[in-house]
Amino acid sequence: MGLLLHILWPLRGQGLVRWLNELACEALTLGSGGLLVLLVFALPAFEIAHGKINLSDEYSVTFLDRFGNEIGKRGLLRDDSVPLEEIPDMMIKATLATEDRRFYEHFGVDVMGTFRALAENARHDSVVQGGSSLTQQLAKNMFLSPERSLSRKIKEALIAVYLEAHYTKPEILKLYFDRAYLGGGSYGVEAAAQFYFGKSIRDVTLPEAAMLAGMFKAPTRYAPHVDLAASRRRADEVLTNMVEAGYLTEGQVYGARLHPAKVVERGDYYSPDWFLDWAFEEVQRVMRGHPEHILIAHTTVDVGLQKMAEQSLQQTIAQNGHARHFSQGAMVVMETDGAVRAMVGGKDYGESQFNRAAHAYRQPGSSFKPYVYLTAFETGKYKPTTVVNGGGASCGRWAPHNFAAGESNRMS
Protein backbone atom coordinates (compact mmCIF):
# COMPACT_ATOMS: atom_id res chain seq x y z
CA MET A 1 0.00 0.00 0.00
CA GLY A 2 2.84 2.37 0.87
CA LEU A 3 4.61 1.58 -2.43
CA LEU A 4 1.35 2.09 -4.34
CA LEU A 5 0.89 5.50 -2.75
CA HIS A 6 4.43 6.44 -3.81
CA ILE A 7 3.57 5.53 -7.40
CA LEU A 8 0.24 7.35 -7.45
CA TRP A 9 1.58 10.41 -5.63
CA PRO A 10 5.07 11.24 -6.94
CA LEU A 11 7.35 12.80 -4.39
CA ARG A 12 7.79 16.20 -5.96
CA GLY A 13 7.46 18.08 -2.68
CA GLN A 14 10.37 18.97 -0.50
CA GLY A 15 10.91 19.37 3.21
CA LEU A 16 7.80 19.04 5.35
CA VAL A 17 5.58 17.90 2.45
CA ARG A 18 7.95 15.09 1.57
CA TRP A 19 8.26 14.07 5.22
CA LEU A 20 4.47 14.01 5.71
CA ASN A 21 4.08 11.93 2.57
CA GLU A 22 6.64 9.41 3.81
CA LEU A 23 4.88 9.26 7.18
CA ALA A 24 1.50 8.66 5.53
CA CYS A 25 2.94 5.89 3.36
CA GLU A 26 4.52 4.12 6.31
CA ALA A 27 1.34 4.49 8.39
CA LEU A 28 -0.73 2.95 5.59
CA THR A 29 1.75 0.10 5.22
CA LEU A 30 1.81 -0.68 8.93
CA GLY A 31 -1.95 -0.23 9.19
CA SER A 32 -2.57 -2.66 6.35
CA GLY A 33 -0.27 -5.19 7.97
CA GLY A 34 -2.03 -4.73 11.29
CA LEU A 35 -5.44 -5.24 9.70
CA LEU A 36 -4.23 -8.46 8.07
CA VAL A 37 -2.97 -9.74 11.43
CA LEU A 38 -6.29 -8.86 13.06
CA LEU A 39 -8.13 -10.62 10.25
CA VAL A 40 -6.10 -13.79 10.85
CA PHE A 41 -7.28 -13.81 14.48
CA ALA A 42 -10.75 -12.45 13.81
CA LEU A 43 -11.96 -15.15 11.42
CA PRO A 44 -11.42 -18.13 13.77
CA ALA A 45 -12.60 -16.05 16.76
CA PHE A 46 -15.88 -15.15 15.06
CA GLU A 47 -16.33 -18.74 13.90
CA ILE A 48 -15.94 -19.89 17.53
CA ALA A 49 -18.47 -17.33 18.74
CA HIS A 50 -20.94 -17.97 15.91
CA GLY A 51 -20.77 -21.72 16.49
CA LYS A 52 -21.62 -21.39 20.18
CA ILE A 53 -23.83 -18.32 20.18
CA ASN A 54 -26.96 -20.50 20.43
CA LEU A 55 -27.13 -21.43 24.11
CA SER A 56 -30.11 -23.78 23.81
CA ASP A 57 -27.88 -26.87 23.80
CA GLU A 58 -26.56 -26.36 27.33
CA TYR A 59 -26.30 -29.42 29.55
CA SER A 60 -26.78 -29.60 33.29
CA VAL A 61 -24.87 -32.52 34.77
CA THR A 62 -24.59 -33.84 38.33
CA PHE A 63 -21.45 -35.93 38.79
CA LEU A 64 -20.95 -38.93 41.09
CA ASP A 65 -17.60 -40.44 42.05
CA ARG A 66 -16.64 -44.10 41.66
CA PHE A 67 -18.54 -44.92 44.89
CA GLY A 68 -21.74 -43.08 43.93
CA ASN A 69 -21.21 -39.95 46.05
CA GLU A 70 -22.13 -36.58 44.54
CA ILE A 71 -18.98 -34.55 43.85
CA GLY A 72 -20.17 -31.54 41.87
CA LYS A 73 -22.20 -30.10 39.02
CA ARG A 74 -21.48 -28.47 35.71
CA GLY A 75 -23.62 -26.59 33.21
CA LEU A 76 -26.82 -24.61 33.71
CA LEU A 77 -30.29 -25.51 34.89
CA ARG A 78 -32.14 -23.24 32.53
CA ASP A 79 -35.42 -23.38 34.44
CA ASP A 80 -33.60 -22.37 37.65
CA SER A 81 -31.89 -19.36 36.10
CA VAL A 82 -32.86 -16.10 37.81
CA PRO A 83 -33.91 -13.25 35.46
CA LEU A 84 -31.71 -10.17 35.59
CA GLU A 85 -34.54 -8.00 36.87
CA GLU A 86 -34.79 -10.27 39.93
CA ILE A 87 -31.09 -10.02 40.79
CA PRO A 88 -30.71 -7.34 43.49
CA ASP A 89 -29.49 -3.95 42.36
CA MET A 90 -26.74 -4.07 45.00
CA MET A 91 -25.35 -7.26 43.41
CA ILE A 92 -25.21 -5.59 40.00
CA LYS A 93 -23.59 -2.43 41.38
CA ALA A 94 -21.05 -4.39 43.45
CA THR A 95 -20.02 -6.30 40.33
CA LEU A 96 -19.76 -3.29 38.04
CA ALA A 97 -17.90 -1.21 40.65
CA THR A 98 -15.29 -3.94 41.00
CA GLU A 99 -15.06 -5.56 37.58
CA ASP A 100 -16.04 -2.93 34.98
CA ARG A 101 -17.21 0.56 35.94
CA ARG A 102 -17.38 1.67 32.29
CA PHE A 103 -19.48 -1.35 31.25
CA TYR A 104 -22.30 0.75 29.79
CA GLU A 105 -19.89 3.07 27.95
CA HIS A 106 -17.44 0.82 26.06
CA PHE A 107 -17.97 -1.35 22.95
CA GLY A 108 -16.67 -4.57 24.52
CA VAL A 109 -13.08 -3.48 25.09
CA ASP A 110 -12.47 -0.70 27.61
CA VAL A 111 -9.52 1.05 25.96
CA MET A 112 -9.16 3.62 28.73
CA GLY A 113 -9.38 0.95 31.41
CA THR A 114 -6.78 -1.18 29.64
CA PHE A 115 -4.27 1.65 29.43
CA ARG A 116 -4.96 2.58 33.03
CA ALA A 117 -4.33 -1.03 34.14
CA LEU A 118 -1.12 -1.21 32.11
CA ALA A 119 0.12 2.01 33.70
CA GLU A 120 -0.67 0.80 37.23
CA ASN A 121 0.95 -2.59 36.60
CA ALA A 122 4.06 -0.90 35.20
CA ARG A 123 4.21 1.45 38.18
CA HIS A 124 4.04 -1.43 40.67
CA ASP A 125 6.14 -3.77 38.50
CA SER A 126 3.49 -6.46 39.00
CA VAL A 127 -0.09 -7.26 38.02
CA VAL A 128 -2.23 -5.20 40.40
CA GLN A 129 -5.09 -4.37 38.02
CA GLY A 130 -6.80 -6.38 35.31
CA GLY A 131 -7.49 -4.73 31.98
CA SER A 132 -10.25 -7.06 30.76
CA SER A 133 -13.74 -5.67 30.52
CA LEU A 134 -16.70 -7.65 31.82
CA THR A 135 -17.55 -8.59 28.23
CA GLN A 136 -14.01 -9.86 27.66
CA GLN A 137 -14.27 -11.99 30.78
CA LEU A 138 -17.52 -13.41 29.45
CA ALA A 139 -15.88 -14.14 26.10
CA LYS A 140 -13.17 -16.12 27.87
CA ASN A 141 -15.67 -18.00 30.04
CA MET A 142 -17.94 -18.89 27.13
CA PHE A 143 -15.65 -19.59 24.22
CA LEU A 144 -11.97 -19.76 25.11
CA SER A 145 -9.58 -21.72 27.28
CA PRO A 146 -8.05 -20.00 30.32
CA GLU A 147 -4.48 -20.25 28.97
CA ARG A 148 -2.43 -17.07 29.09
CA SER A 149 -1.25 -16.17 25.61
CA LEU A 150 -1.28 -13.18 23.28
CA SER A 151 -3.39 -14.98 20.68
CA ARG A 152 -6.03 -15.80 23.27
CA LYS A 153 -6.16 -12.18 24.47
CA ILE A 154 -6.64 -10.97 20.89
CA LYS A 155 -9.42 -13.50 20.28
CA GLU A 156 -10.96 -12.51 23.61
CA ALA A 157 -11.10 -8.86 22.57
CA LEU A 158 -12.52 -9.66 19.14
CA ILE A 159 -15.21 -11.97 20.53
CA ALA A 160 -16.09 -9.29 23.10
CA VAL A 161 -16.79 -6.88 20.23
CA TYR A 162 -18.80 -9.62 18.52
CA LEU A 163 -20.88 -10.18 21.67
CA GLU A 164 -21.57 -6.46 22.03
CA ALA A 165 -22.86 -6.44 18.46
CA HIS A 166 -25.21 -9.39 19.02
CA TYR A 167 -26.39 -8.88 22.59
CA THR A 168 -27.70 -5.97 24.60
CA LYS A 169 -25.86 -4.82 27.71
CA PRO A 170 -28.43 -6.40 30.06
CA GLU A 171 -28.15 -9.71 28.18
CA ILE A 172 -24.36 -9.66 28.45
CA LEU A 173 -24.57 -8.91 32.16
CA LYS A 174 -27.04 -11.77 32.65
CA LEU A 175 -24.78 -14.21 30.79
CA TYR A 176 -21.85 -13.08 32.93
CA PHE A 177 -23.80 -13.72 36.13
CA ASP A 178 -24.77 -17.18 34.87
CA ARG A 179 -21.35 -18.26 33.58
CA ALA A 180 -18.77 -16.98 36.09
CA TYR A 181 -17.02 -19.53 38.30
CA LEU A 182 -17.32 -18.57 41.97
CA GLY A 183 -15.55 -21.42 43.76
CA GLY A 184 -16.88 -24.52 45.46
CA GLY A 185 -17.86 -26.00 42.12
CA SER A 186 -20.44 -23.20 41.71
CA TYR A 187 -21.01 -21.60 38.31
CA GLY A 188 -23.21 -18.52 38.34
CA VAL A 189 -24.39 -16.23 41.12
CA GLU A 190 -27.54 -18.25 41.84
CA ALA A 191 -25.59 -21.46 42.46
CA ALA A 192 -23.00 -19.54 44.50
CA ALA A 193 -25.63 -17.85 46.69
CA GLN A 194 -27.23 -21.22 47.37
CA PHE A 195 -23.86 -22.80 48.16
CA TYR A 196 -22.40 -20.07 50.40
CA PHE A 197 -25.49 -18.58 52.02
CA GLY A 198 -28.22 -21.20 51.58
CA LYS A 199 -30.51 -18.75 49.79
CA SER A 200 -31.40 -17.51 46.33
CA ILE A 201 -29.48 -14.63 44.80
CA ARG A 202 -32.80 -12.77 44.96
CA ASP A 203 -32.49 -12.56 48.75
CA VAL A 204 -28.81 -11.67 49.31
CA THR A 205 -27.92 -8.72 51.52
CA LEU A 206 -25.35 -6.01 50.82
CA PRO A 207 -22.46 -7.76 52.67
CA GLU A 208 -23.34 -11.03 50.91
CA ALA A 209 -23.44 -9.32 47.51
CA ALA A 210 -20.05 -7.72 48.23
CA MET A 211 -18.58 -11.12 49.13
CA LEU A 212 -19.90 -12.72 45.93
CA ALA A 213 -18.69 -9.84 43.74
CA GLY A 214 -15.26 -10.12 45.33
CA MET A 215 -14.88 -13.73 44.16
CA PHE A 216 -15.05 -13.02 40.42
CA LYS A 217 -11.35 -12.10 40.36
CA ALA A 218 -9.96 -15.20 42.12
CA PRO A 219 -12.70 -17.58 43.29
CA THR A 220 -10.45 -20.09 45.02
CA ARG A 221 -8.39 -17.49 46.84
CA TYR A 222 -11.39 -15.50 48.08
CA ALA A 223 -13.92 -18.31 48.61
CA PRO A 224 -15.13 -18.03 52.24
CA HIS A 225 -14.97 -21.76 52.92
CA VAL A 226 -11.30 -21.67 51.88
CA ASP A 227 -10.18 -18.47 53.65
CA LEU A 228 -12.95 -16.59 55.43
CA ALA A 229 -10.68 -13.75 56.55
CA ALA A 230 -9.40 -13.14 53.00
CA SER A 231 -12.97 -13.32 51.66
CA ARG A 232 -14.15 -10.67 54.11
CA ARG A 233 -11.18 -8.40 53.37
CA ARG A 234 -12.00 -8.68 49.68
CA ALA A 235 -15.68 -7.90 50.37
CA ASP A 236 -14.56 -4.78 52.22
CA GLU A 237 -12.62 -3.72 49.10
CA VAL A 238 -15.78 -4.19 47.04
CA LEU A 239 -17.70 -1.93 49.40
CA THR A 240 -14.98 0.70 48.99
CA ASN A 241 -15.27 0.33 45.21
CA MET A 242 -19.02 0.94 45.42
CA VAL A 243 -18.41 4.15 47.35
CA GLU A 244 -15.71 5.32 44.91
CA ALA A 245 -17.99 4.56 41.95
CA GLY A 246 -20.73 6.73 43.51
CA TYR A 247 -23.23 3.90 43.95
CA LEU A 248 -23.37 4.19 47.75
CA THR A 249 -22.16 6.52 50.46
CA GLU A 250 -19.75 5.56 53.22
CA GLY A 251 -22.62 5.77 55.66
CA GLN A 252 -24.64 3.26 53.63
CA VAL A 253 -21.85 0.66 53.63
CA TYR A 254 -20.92 1.17 57.30
CA GLY A 255 -23.33 -1.49 58.51
CA ALA A 256 -22.05 -4.00 55.95
CA ARG A 257 -18.47 -3.39 57.09
CA LEU A 258 -19.50 -3.79 60.72
CA HIS A 259 -21.52 -6.97 60.11
CA PRO A 260 -19.86 -8.98 57.29
CA ALA A 261 -21.60 -11.88 55.57
CA LYS A 262 -21.97 -15.21 57.38
CA VAL A 263 -21.64 -18.36 55.31
CA VAL A 264 -23.24 -21.77 55.58
CA GLU A 265 -20.99 -24.25 57.35
CA ARG A 266 -19.79 -26.76 54.76
CA GLY A 267 -17.23 -28.64 56.82
CA ASP A 268 -14.37 -30.07 54.79
CA TYR A 269 -15.97 -29.43 51.39
CA TYR A 270 -13.93 -30.45 48.37
CA SER A 271 -14.62 -30.40 44.63
CA PRO A 272 -12.33 -32.19 42.12
CA ASP A 273 -12.66 -29.33 39.63
CA TRP A 274 -9.94 -30.37 37.17
CA PHE A 275 -11.58 -33.77 36.73
CA LEU A 276 -15.11 -32.33 36.58
CA ASP A 277 -14.20 -29.91 33.78
CA TRP A 278 -12.74 -32.75 31.73
CA ALA A 279 -15.66 -35.08 32.53
CA PHE A 280 -18.14 -32.36 31.49
CA GLU A 281 -16.40 -32.08 28.12
CA GLU A 282 -16.68 -35.87 27.72
CA VAL A 283 -20.39 -35.80 28.62
CA GLN A 284 -21.05 -33.14 25.98
CA ARG A 285 -19.12 -35.17 23.40
CA VAL A 286 -20.90 -38.44 24.21
CA MET A 287 -24.38 -36.88 24.46
CA ARG A 288 -24.16 -34.72 21.37
CA GLY A 289 -27.32 -35.21 19.33
CA HIS A 290 -29.31 -36.75 22.21
CA PRO A 291 -32.41 -34.93 23.50
CA GLU A 292 -31.55 -35.34 27.22
CA HIS A 293 -29.86 -32.28 28.74
CA ILE A 294 -30.31 -32.77 32.50
CA LEU A 295 -28.10 -35.72 33.41
CA ILE A 296 -26.48 -37.68 36.25
CA ALA A 297 -23.02 -38.97 35.31
CA HIS A 298 -21.28 -41.79 37.17
CA THR A 299 -17.52 -41.26 36.93
CA THR A 300 -14.36 -43.20 37.78
CA VAL A 301 -12.69 -40.54 39.94
CA ASP A 302 -11.45 -41.46 43.41
CA VAL A 303 -11.68 -38.27 45.51
CA GLY A 304 -9.09 -39.52 48.01
CA LEU A 305 -6.55 -40.14 45.24
CA GLN A 306 -7.48 -36.81 43.63
CA LYS A 307 -6.65 -34.91 46.82
CA MET A 308 -3.32 -36.73 47.20
CA ALA A 309 -2.46 -36.07 43.55
CA GLU A 310 -3.12 -32.33 43.94
CA GLN A 311 -1.08 -32.15 47.15
CA SER A 312 1.77 -34.11 45.55
CA LEU A 313 1.93 -31.76 42.57
CA GLN A 314 1.84 -28.66 44.77
CA GLN A 315 4.62 -30.04 46.98
CA THR A 316 6.76 -30.93 43.97
CA ILE A 317 6.40 -27.43 42.53
CA ALA A 318 7.14 -25.83 45.92
CA GLN A 319 10.22 -27.98 46.56
CA ASN A 320 11.76 -28.23 43.10
CA GLY A 321 10.06 -25.67 40.87
CA HIS A 322 12.40 -22.72 41.44
CA ALA A 323 15.62 -24.73 41.16
CA ARG A 324 14.46 -26.61 38.04
CA HIS A 325 12.72 -23.62 36.43
CA PHE A 326 9.07 -24.70 36.37
CA SER A 327 6.00 -23.26 38.07
CA GLN A 328 3.23 -25.52 36.77
CA GLY A 329 2.61 -29.21 36.27
CA ALA A 330 -0.03 -31.83 35.56
CA MET A 331 -0.85 -35.37 36.57
CA VAL A 332 -3.20 -38.17 35.50
CA VAL A 333 -3.71 -41.35 37.54
CA MET A 334 -5.24 -44.23 35.59
CA GLU A 335 -6.07 -47.91 35.97
CA THR A 336 -4.79 -50.36 33.39
CA ASP A 337 -8.28 -50.50 31.87
CA GLY A 338 -8.22 -46.73 31.24
CA ALA A 339 -10.34 -45.61 34.21
CA VAL A 340 -9.16 -42.16 35.30
CA ARG A 341 -8.88 -42.04 39.09
CA ALA A 342 -7.36 -38.55 39.39
CA MET A 343 -6.56 -35.62 37.13
CA VAL A 344 -4.65 -32.48 38.10
CA GLY A 345 -4.39 -29.77 35.47
CA GLY A 346 -2.22 -27.25 37.31
CA LYS A 347 -1.03 -25.82 40.60
CA ASP A 348 -4.13 -23.82 41.54
CA TYR A 349 -7.54 -24.17 39.89
CA GLY A 350 -8.73 -20.82 41.20
CA GLU A 351 -5.73 -19.05 39.68
CA SER A 352 -5.96 -20.75 36.29
CA GLN A 353 -8.57 -23.23 35.08
CA PHE A 354 -6.48 -24.22 32.04
CA ASN A 355 -6.20 -28.02 32.20
CA ARG A 356 -2.60 -28.84 31.35
CA ALA A 357 -3.28 -32.55 31.68
CA ALA A 358 -5.95 -32.60 28.97
CA HIS A 359 -5.32 -29.54 26.78
CA ALA A 360 -1.60 -28.72 26.84
CA TYR A 361 -0.55 -30.48 23.66
CA ARG A 362 3.22 -30.86 23.50
CA GLN A 363 5.75 -33.24 21.99
CA PRO A 364 5.86 -36.35 24.19
CA GLY A 365 9.66 -36.61 24.30
CA SER A 366 10.71 -39.50 26.52
CA SER A 367 7.37 -39.67 28.31
CA PHE A 368 6.30 -42.49 25.99
CA LYS A 369 9.13 -44.79 27.21
CA PRO A 370 7.36 -46.12 30.34
CA TYR A 371 4.46 -47.33 28.19
CA VAL A 372 6.75 -49.00 25.66
CA TYR A 373 9.01 -50.61 28.26
CA LEU A 374 6.10 -51.68 30.48
CA THR A 375 4.50 -53.41 27.51
CA ALA A 376 7.80 -55.15 26.79
CA PHE A 377 8.06 -56.33 30.42
CA GLU A 378 4.43 -57.52 30.52
CA THR A 379 4.79 -59.53 27.31
CA GLY A 380 8.10 -61.07 28.40
CA LYS A 381 10.13 -59.42 25.62
CA TYR A 382 12.33 -57.60 28.15
CA LYS A 383 13.67 -58.53 31.56
CA PRO A 384 14.97 -56.16 34.30
CA THR A 385 18.51 -57.06 33.20
CA THR A 386 17.91 -56.25 29.52
CA VAL A 387 20.21 -53.55 28.10
CA VAL A 388 18.63 -51.28 25.49
CA ASN A 389 20.88 -49.69 22.90
CA GLY A 390 19.72 -46.15 22.20
CA GLY A 391 21.86 -45.64 19.10
CA GLY A 392 21.99 -46.91 15.56
CA ALA A 393 18.34 -46.43 14.55
CA SER A 394 17.59 -44.37 11.47
CA CYS A 395 14.74 -43.54 9.14
CA GLY A 396 16.09 -42.58 5.74
CA ARG A 397 18.52 -39.74 6.32
CA TRP A 398 17.12 -39.00 9.80
CA ALA A 399 18.33 -40.59 13.01
CA PRO A 400 17.24 -39.79 16.60
CA HIS A 401 19.69 -38.19 19.02
CA ASN A 402 19.74 -37.62 22.74
CA PHE A 403 18.71 -34.17 23.96
CA ALA A 404 22.17 -33.60 25.51
CA ALA A 405 25.09 -34.45 23.27
CA GLY A 406 27.20 -35.69 26.17
CA GLU A 407 24.74 -38.34 27.28
CA SER A 408 25.44 -41.97 26.58
CA ASN A 409 23.58 -43.70 23.77
CA ARG A 410 23.23 -46.84 25.86
CA MET A 411 20.42 -47.13 28.41
CA SER A 412 19.80 -49.91 30.90
Phi, psi and omega in degrees: 000317179296318178295320179298319180295323177299321182290315183286336184233084184303143182278079179265341181287167178231162174063234186298320180299315179297319181294318179295322178297316178299317181297318180295320179297314181294321180297318178294322179296310180294321180296319178297318177297318179297319179295323177296318179298315178299322180296321179301319179280328187292317184302306178295327180296315180290327176295319177300310183295316182295324181290336183245008186292334177277112186267013184285346183264020180293143175255152171236116189234131171258127185256140175244147178279187185297339181260003178091009178273140178291132184236356178156174180226156174219154179092191184236137167271100188300324182283350177260000183288133183273127177301152183300323182292346178261355174280128184305144180301326181293330177291319179295315182292323178297321180290312182294321180297331184262323187259329187192085183290338181259024185306316183277001183249331185268172184259019182123326176239121180272093184299314180297317179295324179294314179295323178296318179294319179298319180295317180293319179295322178292323181293324180265356181056034177195169180277104179248342177224142175267144182260358183281133175287170177299322179292324176294320177298320178296319178300318178295315182295324186274321194236342190238163174279160182279007182299149180262106180207158180295319181297321179293322179295322178294314178298321179301315180294318181293318179293326177300317177297320178299315180298318180297331180280339184250345180233155172280166178300315177300323179294320178296317179297319179296316178299320179298314180296330181277334190257342186291140175275130185235029175081165178062023183074012184263126174247121180097152186290330178294311179297321181293319178297320178294319183289313186275326187241354179067031180212166177286156176298336179300333190251009183289150178268176180300311179297327178289320177296320179296322179293317179295314181297330179288345183272349181301322185292312183211085188299323180288319182292323186254008177294130185295331179281351175265311180212093185297320181297315179295322179297320180287325175297318179295319178298324178295323176296320179297318178298320176297320178299321180295324177291315180296327180282351178086011180282325181221164174263165179299325178296325181288333180264356184300316180296322179292326177291321184287327182233081182294166184296143174253137185252157178291134179291121182249358182066218181269067182287141179214140178229122180283073193296321179303311181296317183297320178300314180294317180296324179295321176298320180293321178299315180296323179292315183291323186268003181301128181093349178270149184284338183287134179234346175252112194229158168242123184246121174275126184245177182258000187292142174251108187300323177299314177294324179298316178299315181295323179295317179296316179296320180297316180295316179298318179294320179297317179295318181294322184276323188239350187299312183295314183293327184254012170062049170217148182232003179220168178193181180205158181206141173228129178248121185230154168277167180294340179271004177097356180292124181275116181268333180204147177214123178239121184260359180173184184286320187214112182296322180294329180282321180207121180271006178294122184271099182289340178285326185254335190240351182272086183282119179220165175298136186289336182058225182273004182293342180282344186300317179303324180291318181293312183291322179297319177299319179296319178295316184294328180272357178084005180291324180242154172240164179303338181268358183293134176260129182254125179273120183271005182243169173094343181281146178207157177226097186067235179270358183257139176222139180290151177226156175291154180300316178258128186297332183279353182285151180288150178272359179252131180236143179230000000 
